[in-house]
Amino acid sequence: MNLIHPNCINKPQFSSSQLSVHGVPQRSKKFSAVRVSNFAASTTTEVAVDNGTARRSLTSSNDSQNKSLSLEKSSSAMEQLDIERGVCIPFRKYSPETVRNKVLESRQSVASLISRGVEIVWNLGFYWSSLMYDFLVGRDEEVVPFRARQLRNLLCDLGPSFIKAGQVLANRPDIIREDYMNELCILQDDVPPFPNQVAFKIIEEELGQPLEALFSKISSETIAAASLGQVYRATLRSSGEDVAIKVQRPQIEPIIYRDLFLFRTLASFLNGISMQKLGCNAELIVDEFGEKLLEELDYTLEARNIEDFIENFKDDPTVKIPRVYKNLSGSRVLVMEWIDGIRCTDPQAIKNAGIDVNGFLTVGVSAALRQLLEFGLFHGDPHPGNIFAMRDGRIAYVDFGNVAVLSQQNKQILIDAVVHAVNEDYAEMANDFTRLGFLASGTDVSPIIPALEAIWQNSAGKGLSDFNFRSVTGQFNKLVYNYPIRIPERFSLVIRSLLTQEGICFTLKPDFKFLEVAYPYVAKRLLTDPNPALRERLIQVLFKDGVFQWKRLENLIVLAKENVAKMSSNPALLKNDMPSSRSLQVQKKLDLTDTIKDGARLFLFDEGIRRQLLLALTEDSKLHVQELVDVYRLVEDDIDVPSVAVEIVQDFPNVVRDFLLSWSNSVLSDR
């Protein structure tokens, strides 16, 4: 019995109140299915319908209510996903109702569904019976490697939906045990390509023109073939530009819909176990998977993702995103700029091209962190085949079908988790898990706190030289092994993204220290980002138990300056056109102007902060002048005193206004 995570057998039992599924209230039959969601407060407002405007027979009314209840049950999981993510998606490509309607639209479809269901049940049933036999004869542990390989091959044989499912399971320690995960990690969706004639016909159908009218040349062999589509290299007839053409496999959409319907049907029988052991129903997990899979099938969405990435990195000369030709693209065909770079699977070629490996890795880590913490839109599948090193030192990304979104709320909670880790506040770290959707609302987190403390202290105690995400993830998997934790799909992509990119770093430079680049980036953001939420987190970092942390401030400044120095000296910045020499100068210095202004405002208007800072300067019955001098020496080369003075003078009227408002509020509150 080695396939299913042992959590499904011996995870601790939690009370029903602790295992509620994030509190999505049920609708009364008096209300319609219309709902306005307020995700910031995780509450709902329902719109009543005047039932007096129409009269129906009792039978019709009961049928309508039953259908409404069915729709309500199937949509509640989607609503839960929206609440967890902090976003609302008004128009979905995926919903359980859409999948069901597409699959059951004709008798022929039903017959195909039955046939496919029998195939799946037979193959998975035979595999499950093998696991049962291993368990009964007591050899279940010794045959794990063989059974894991057998599972990987089985998923490949069952087709693209199962290949994708295997890739998802490879990042879900909450569902499957770690040794099986390791085997599924090598599951690749490289499959034999379908015939060129079929692919070229799809291109012509989608674009409405003969192939030769659009392209003067197209490769006779595929550049890459995957479970959902394949890629060709071509030359545009109109401009002579080289492009990549991504073509979807023929008739794959009905196959995907059919398999998703069967997945969800099977999941409905596992809801009870899933609720007890993972804190959510199994259908929710299928809905997460189905939503991402159908997004990957629509190439118009991928084109939109590319445009969003281009917009996000438009002012970053170290990152290259391929241009998309929307006039030559559709739902099944995507034409993009050809990236003439070196795949990260070939580290020797990167070194032979004279690319500064350290500079390239710094650019890559910074780009990944910007996607995650700044934009909230990140590449969900950055494996070595999707990342290229440009010969001028830039990093280039391709394949934007699998993209994940983090809401502003999720980003702030992630930063909170970093702050809580720095302050060693493990109780709040555990609460962050609930806020991010890892734990069901109401779950008692007290048993998890010691485990989190052990993981962090064991990892942080090694220092930056030995810290790596893979070791932390291994320990985290053990935590998931013992507690009812579900990893939301978007965060499984975050984990996979970080692990994959760390792996690329190790491939190019075995002694590369991921956190030696990541920490300086986070420090710079905390010190320079004008976002009020980050300003608040900076204060939380600098004060621990009400005491100002002078050494922590010095470390943040040193790390932030290190990030600026590494980025400004990167060859990609020197070889690519910069907006102006003034912009280049700013990028070479740590600009703390806004931080100083905000700090002065806080000192003037926030009585609590003012008291804490004054205490910090007079702590232990002595003036901490030397600490203040040390901090100033760290930043004196980065502060343009005349320009800061000019900005303060220009902002003086606003300061006076805020001061008067603050004074009037205090007077009124006293009365």
Stockholm file with secondary structure:
# STOCKHOLM 1.0

chainA/1-671         MNLIHPNCINKPQFSSSQLSVHGVPQRSKKFSAVRVSNFAASTTTEVAVDNGTARRSLTSSNDSQNKSLSLEKSSSAMEQLDIERGVCIPFRKYSPETVRNKVLESRQSVASLISRGVEIVWNLGFYWSSLMYDFLVGRDEEVVPFRARQLRNLLCDLGPSFIKAGQVLANRPDIIREDYMNELCILQDDVPPFPNQVAFKIIEEELGQPLEALFSKISSETIAAASLGQVYRATLRSSGEDVAIKVQRPQIEPIIYRDLFLFRTLASFLNGISMQKLGCNAELIVDEFGEKLLEELDYTLEARNIEDFIENFKDDPTVKIPRVYKNLSGSRVLVMEWIDGIRCTDPQAIKNAGIDVNGFLTVGVSAALRQLLEFGLFHGDPHPGNIFAMRDGRIAYVDFGNVAVLSQQNKQILIDAVVHAVNEDYAEMANDFTRLGFLASGTDVSPIIPALEAIWQNSAGKGLSDFNFRSVTGQFNKLVYNYPIRIPERFSLVIRSLLTQEGICFTLKPDFKFLEVAYPYVAKRLLTDPNPALRERLIQVLFKDGVFQWKRLENLIVLAKENVAKMSSNPALLKNDMPSSRSLQVQKKLDLTDTIKDGARLFLFDEGIRRQLLLALTEDSKLHVQELVDVYRLVEDDIDVPSVAVEIVQDFPNVVRDFLLSWSNSVLSDR
#=GR chainA/1-671 SS CCSBCTHHHHCCCCCTTTTCCTTCCCCCTTEEEEEEEETTTTEEEEEECCGGGCCCCHHHHHHHHHHHHHHHHHHHHHHHHHHHHTCCCSSCSCCHHHHHHHHTSSHHHHHHHHHHHHHHHHHHHHHHHHHHHHHHHTCTTTTHHHHHHHHHHHHHHTCHHHHHHHHHHTTCTTTBCHHHHHHHTTCCCCCCCCCHHHHHHHHHHHHTSCHHHHEEEECSSCSEECSSEEEEEEEETTTCCEEEEEEECTTHHHHHHHHHHHHHHHHHTTHHHHHHHHSSCHHHHHHHHHHHHHHHHCHHHHHHHHHHHHHHTTTCTTEECCCBCGGGCCSSEEEEECCCCEETTCHHHHHHTTCCHHHHHHHHHHHHHIIIIIISEEESCCCGGGEEECTTSCEEECCCSSEEECCHHHHHHHHHHHHHHHTTCHHHHHHHHHHHTSSCTTCCCTTTHHHHHHHHHHHHTTCTTTCCHHHHHHHHHHHHHHSCCCCCHHHHHHHHHHHHHHHHHHHHCTTCCHHHHHHHHHHHHHHHCCCHHHHHHHHHHHEETTEECHHHHHHHHHHHHHHHHHHHTCHHHHHSCCSCHHHHHHHTSCCCHHHHHHHHHHHHHCHHHHHHHHHHHTGGGSCCHHHHHHHHHHHTTTCCHHHHHHHHHHTHHHHHHHHHHHHHHHHHHHC
#=GC SS_cons         CCSBCTHHHHCCCCCTTTTCCTTCCCCCTTEEEEEEEETTTTEEEEEECCGGGCCCCHHHHHHHHHHHHHHHHHHHHHHHHHHHHTCCCSSCSCCHHHHHHHHTSSHHHHHHHHHHHHHHHHHHHHHHHHHHHHHHHTCTTTTHHHHHHHHHHHHHHTCHHHHHHHHHHTTCTTTBCHHHHHHHTTCCCCCCCCCHHHHHHHHHHHHTSCHHHHEEEECSSCSEECSSEEEEEEEETTTCCEEEEEEECTTHHHHHHHHHHHHHHHHHTTHHHHHHHHSSCHHHHHHHHHHHHHHHHCHHHHHHHHHHHHHHTTTCTTEECCCBCGGGCCSSEEEEECCCCEETTCHHHHHHTTCCHHHHHHHHHHHHHIIIIIISEEESCCCGGGEEECTTSCEEECCCSSEEECCHHHHHHHHHHHHHHHTTCHHHHHHHHHHHTSSCTTCCCTTTHHHHHHHHHHHHTTCTTTCCHHHHHHHHHHHHHHSCCCCCHHHHHHHHHHHHHHHHHHHHCTTCCHHHHHHHHHHHHHHHCCCHHHHHHHHHHHEETTEECHHHHHHHHHHHHHHHHHHHTCHHHHHSCCSCHHHHHHHTSCCCHHHHHHHHHHHHHCHHHHHHHHHHHTGGGSCCHHHHHHHHHHHTTTCCHHHHHHHHHHTHHHHHHHHHHHHHHHHHHHC
//
